[in-house]
Amino acid sequence: MKSIGIIANPASGKDIRRLVSHATVVDNNEKVNIVKRIILSAQGCGVDRIYIMPDTFLIGYKAIEDLKISRELKIDVEILNMNIKGNVMDTIQATKIMEEKGVKCLVVLGGDGTNRAVAKSITTTPLIGVSTGTNNVYPQMIEGTVVGMAAGIMATGICSIDDCCSKDKRVEIFRDGQLIDIALVDCVISRQKYVGSKAIWNMEDIDMVIVSRAHPASIGFSTIVGTSLIVRTDDDFGALIQVNTGSHRVKAPVAAGTIREISVGEVRSLKLDEAFYFKPGYNGIMALDGEREVPFKVGEEYQIKVTRNGPYRVIIDKTLELAQRNGFFKR
């Protein structure tokens, strides 16, 4: 069966950064429209079944209803039969179920945090991240029609994972030798002690940033590294930098419409699988891809590594170009 999965996060793009910066709001009605375009273009490219994660806004149900009313829906589209909690566990559970059902590509509507949640449980299924969140270093701003085409091409088997996908890096956090969490883009070590609103935004509390990728053209805390060192997705290294200390000052786009001047130390490269040892002298919290997740205490010991254990990410242009060379679009 030529099937794909769609995970649309109704909470993406609605955190505190709407109040402390000028971040874009992508409302849930627009997410319904994006999902409809993905369904129709995937259908047009040969997909015969689509699974959608249920959510509190009923994004999948509304998309299906609209397409049935317009009589455009010709294939089976199924909302997963699962209990929803309205939190990140919905995304993690839906990812596992879709992999068990054998989907050939997983499309994720959200920001860095949503894609990180998928990456925590995905194994070999190719991933397409569509930006509808705040920190959008990992997902891309891509038209839903093109997304559905690429997902459909992957589902037909014309493009293999080796030909059309990149195996991404990730930041891994270990405590007492056990992997406890991951980030796709950045791990920010903060002196803030509380989870609170999840999103991290107070620059004065930040002590260190560890990244798997960094570029000055991105938005978020990874750009603090990116203003001094570019770390590309295919580079076999990551990097870290001390923040609010050191003899250097950089200007970095840490949030939408927000350029901050920050004092930093020297950037340090981290080879793949090289362990950085962190034994804090204060209580604080680690923010992973922009969300406060891992509280830590004085005296605990952590290892932080950049590895090549991230998801297989579909390279859209490469996928469509290969399909074109193979005659996929000719009838």
Buried (B, 14 or more C-beta within 10 A) or exposed (E): EBBBBBBBBBBBBBBBBBEBBEBBEBEBEBBBBBBBBBBBBBBBBBBBBBBBBBBEBBBBBBBBEBBEEEEEBEBEBBBBEEEBEEEBEBBBBBBBBBBEBEBBBBBBBBBBBBBBBBBBBBEEBBBBBBBBBBBBBBBEEBBBBBBBBBBBBBBBEBBEBEEBBBBBBBBBBBBEEEEEBBBBBBBBBBBBBEBEBBBBBEBEBBBBBBBBBBBBEBBBBBBBBBBBBBBEBEBEBBBBBBBBEBEBEBEBBBBBEBEEEBEBBEBBEBEBEEBBEBEBEEBBBBBBBBBBBBBBEEEEEBBBBBBEBBBBBBBBEBBBEBBEEEEBEEE
